[in-house]
Amino acid sequence: MTQPSGHHHDHGAAGAHVHPTRPDDEGPLGYYQRMEIAVRELLIEKGTIDPDDLRRTIEAMDQRSPAQGARVVARAWCDPAFKARLLDNGTAACEELGIAMGPTKLVVVENRPGLHNLIVCTLCSCYPRNLLGLPPDWYKSRNYRSRAVREPRAVLAEFGTVLADDVEVRVHDSTADMRYLVLPERPAGSEGMGETELAALVTRDAMIGVTTVRRN
């Protein structure tokens, strides 16, 4: 499947000052990058925002990774009561683990025998960044966003996930204020593993639903 880049709702902050080229010399800054820098520096100059607060916010964003989501999944596998709360209210359950979701409504959908869930954002690239970090390029691509709805089994097969004909595939379309997370099936033979070991098995792609979790 081809993977052209796409756009997304959230835009990261650029450098502290306007430069004619990007710090990594990838080329001149675009219009919106220059606009973001100009507005940010104006707000700092007027005292509306504090540079240290901004730096800490950016650092917190940079620390987001799929490890957060994997921790949630592993806890759900090991703690039935937490799993029930997670499926009932994903946002509140994540906050129990110290993962702030802000105003985002998180809906967790569970894979189980006979049912496989797949996540997409057909209009843009809405994505649970607090849990999974930055979305991969293929998730943002028009190819994935259109085909995941029209031919989900074909898309899954391209990721190596071939499902039996009797397995139902449900596709969930994220929105600007609602995100989805797949709770994958716990792999067979992992009954004696602890949360840390289990979390190491959980991948970003499994929590999007394009793959499943397997024991190493």
C-alpha positions as CSV (number, residue, x, y, z in Angstrom):
1,M,0.0,0.0,0.0
2,T,1.4,3.3,-0.9
3,Q,2.0,5.7,1.9
4,P,1.9,9.4,0.9
5,S,2.1,11.9,3.7
6,G,-1.1,13.6,5.0
7,H,-2.0,16.5,7.3
8,H,-3.2,16.4,10.8
9,H,-5.0,18.6,13.4
10,D,-2.2,19.1,15.8
11,H,0.9,21.1,14.8
12,G,4.1,21.0,16.7
13,A,6.0,24.1,17.7
14,A,9.0,25.1,15.6
15,G,12.3,26.7,16.7
16,A,12.5,29.7,19.0
17,H,13.3,32.3,16.2
18,V,12.4,32.8,12.6
19,H,15.2,31.3,10.4
20,P,15.4,31.4,6.6
21,T,15.8,27.6,6.6
22,R,14.8,24.8,9.0
23,P,17.4,23.9,11.6
24,D,18.0,20.6,9.8
25,D,18.4,22.4,6.4
26,E,15.4,20.6,4.9
27,G,14.5,23.8,3.0
28,P,12.8,27.1,3.7
29,L,10.0,27.4,6.2
30,G,6.5,27.2,4.9
31,Y,3.9,29.9,5.4
32,Y,2.1,28.3,8.4
33,Q,5.5,27.6,10.1
34,R,6.5,31.2,9.8
35,M,3.1,32.3,11.0
36,E,3.3,30.0,14.0
37,I,6.7,31.3,14.9
38,A,5.6,35.0,14.6
39,V,2.5,34.5,16.7
40,R,4.4,32.5,19.3
41,E,7.1,35.1,19.7
42,L,4.6,37.9,19.9
43,L,2.7,36.1,22.7
44,I,6.0,35.5,24.6
45,E,7.0,39.2,24.1
46,K,3.6,40.4,25.5
47,G,3.8,38.0,28.4
48,T,0.8,36.0,27.4
49,I,2.6,32.7,27.5
50,D,5.7,31.8,29.4
51,P,8.7,30.3,27.4
52,D,9.5,27.7,30.2
53,D,5.8,26.5,30.3
54,L,5.9,26.2,26.5
55,R,9.2,24.3,26.6
56,R,7.8,21.9,29.2
57,T,4.6,21.4,27.2
58,I,6.6,20.5,24.1
59,E,8.8,18.1,26.0
60,A,5.7,16.4,27.4
61,M,4.4,16.0,23.8
62,D,7.7,14.6,22.7
63,Q,7.6,12.0,25.4
64,R,4.3,10.5,24.1
65,S,4.9,7.1,22.6
66,P,3.1,3.8,22.0
67,A,4.5,2.6,25.4
68,Q,1.8,4.5,27.1
69,G,-0.9,2.7,25.2
70,A,0.9,-0.6,25.7
71,R,0.8,0.0,29.5
72,V,-2.9,0.5,29.4
73,V,-3.4,-2.7,27.3
74,A,-1.2,-4.8,29.6
75,R,-3.1,-3.5,32.7
76,A,-6.4,-4.5,31.1
77,W,-5.2,-8.0,30.3
78,C,-4.1,-8.5,33.9
79,D,-6.8,-6.7,35.8
80,P,-10.4,-7.6,34.8
81,A,-11.9,-4.7,36.9
82,F,-9.7,-2.2,35.2
83,K,-10.6,-3.7,31.8
84,A,-14.2,-3.2,32.5
85,R,-13.6,0.4,33.5
86,L,-11.5,0.9,30.4
87,L,-14.2,-0.3,28.0
88,D,-16.8,1.7,29.9
89,N,-14.8,5.0,30.0
90,G,-11.5,4.9,28.3
91,T,-10.6,8.5,29.2
92,A,-11.2,8.0,32.9
93,A,-9.4,4.6,33.0
94,C,-6.3,6.1,31.4
95,E,-6.2,8.9,33.9
96,E,-6.1,6.3,36.6
97,L,-2.7,5.4,35.3
98,G,-1.6,9.0,35.2
99,I,-2.1,9.4,31.5
100,A,-3.9,12.8,31.0
101,M,-6.3,12.7,28.1
102,G,-7.6,16.2,28.4
103,P,-11.0,16.9,26.7
104,T,-10.6,13.9,24.4
105,K,-13.2,11.2,24.6
106,L,-11.4,7.8,24.3
107,V,-13.5,4.9,23.2
108,V,-11.7,1.5,23.6
109,V,-12.9,-1.4,21.4
110,E,-12.0,-5.0,22.2
111,N,-10.8,-7.6,19.8
112,R,-12.1,-11.0,20.7
113,P,-12.7,-14.4,18.9
114,G,-14.9,-13.7,15.9
115,L,-14.4,-9.9,16.1
116,H,-11.6,-7.7,14.9
117,N,-11.6,-3.8,15.2
118,L,-9.8,-1.4,12.9
119,I,-9.3,2.4,13.5
120,V,-9.2,5.1,10.8
121,C,-9.9,8.8,10.5
122,T,-11.5,9.2,7.1
123,L,-11.5,13.1,7.1
124,C,-8.1,13.8,8.5
125,S,-5.8,11.9,10.9
126,C,-7.4,12.1,14.3
127,Y,-5.3,9.8,16.5
128,P,-4.9,9.1,20.3
129,R,-1.5,10.8,20.5
130,N,-1.5,10.8,24.3
131,L,-1.3,7.0,24.1
132,L,0.4,6.3,20.8
133,G,2.6,9.3,20.1
134,L,2.7,10.7,16.5
135,P,0.7,8.8,13.9
136,P,2.6,6.9,11.2
137,D,2.6,8.4,7.7
138,W,0.5,5.5,6.3
139,Y,-2.3,6.3,8.8
140,K,-2.5,9.9,7.5
141,S,-2.4,8.8,3.8
142,R,-5.5,9.2,1.6
143,N,-5.0,5.6,0.5
144,Y,-5.4,4.2,4.0
145,R,-8.2,6.6,5.0
146,S,-10.3,5.6,2.0
147,R,-9.5,1.9,1.6
148,A,-9.8,1.0,5.3
149,V,-13.5,1.7,5.1
150,R,-14.1,0.2,1.6
151,E,-11.9,-2.9,1.8
152,P,-10.7,-3.4,5.3
153,R,-9.7,-7.0,4.8
154,A,-7.5,-6.2,1.9
155,V,-5.8,-3.4,3.9
156,L,-5.3,-5.8,6.8
157,A,-3.8,-8.4,4.5
158,E,-1.2,-5.9,3.3
159,F,-0.1,-5.6,7.0
160,G,0.1,-9.4,7.2
161,T,-3.2,-9.8,9.1
162,V,-5.3,-12.4,7.3
163,L,-8.6,-13.1,9.1
164,A,-10.9,-16.1,8.7
165,D,-14.0,-15.4,6.7
166,D,-16.2,-15.9,9.8
167,V,-14.4,-13.0,11.7
168,E,-16.3,-9.8,11.7
169,V,-14.3,-6.7,10.9
170,R,-15.6,-3.4,12.4
171,V,-14.1,-0.1,11.2
172,H,-14.3,2.8,13.6
173,D,-13.9,6.4,12.3
174,S,-12.3,8.8,14.7
175,T,-13.4,12.5,15.0
176,A,-11.9,15.7,16.2
177,D,-13.2,15.2,19.8
178,M,-13.3,11.4,19.9
179,R,-10.5,8.9,19.6
180,Y,-10.5,5.1,19.4
181,L,-8.0,2.5,20.8
182,V,-8.1,-1.2,20.0
183,L,-7.7,-3.5,23.0
184,P,-6.0,-6.5,21.2
185,E,-6.6,-10.1,22.2
186,R,-4.0,-11.3,24.7
187,P,-1.7,-13.8,22.9
188,A,-2.0,-17.5,23.8
189,G,0.7,-18.8,26.1
190,S,1.2,-15.5,27.9
191,E,-0.7,-16.4,31.0
192,G,2.4,-16.4,33.3
193,M,3.8,-13.1,32.1
194,G,3.6,-9.9,34.1
195,E,2.4,-6.5,33.0
196,T,5.9,-5.2,32.0
197,E,6.5,-8.3,29.9
198,L,3.1,-8.1,28.3
199,A,3.4,-4.4,27.6
200,A,6.6,-5.2,25.6
201,L,4.6,-7.4,23.3
202,V,2.0,-4.7,22.4
203,T,2.8,-2.6,19.3
204,R,1.4,0.6,18.0
205,D,-0.1,-1.2,15.0
206,A,-1.9,-3.7,17.1
207,M,-3.6,-0.8,19.0
208,I,-4.7,0.7,15.7
209,G,-5.9,-2.7,14.6
210,V,-3.9,-3.4,11.5
211,T,-2.0,-6.2,13.3
212,T,-2.4,-8.6,16.2
213,V,-0.2,-9.2,19.3
214,R,2.0,-12.3,19.2
215,R,4.5,-13.7,21.6
216,N,8.1,-13.2,20.7
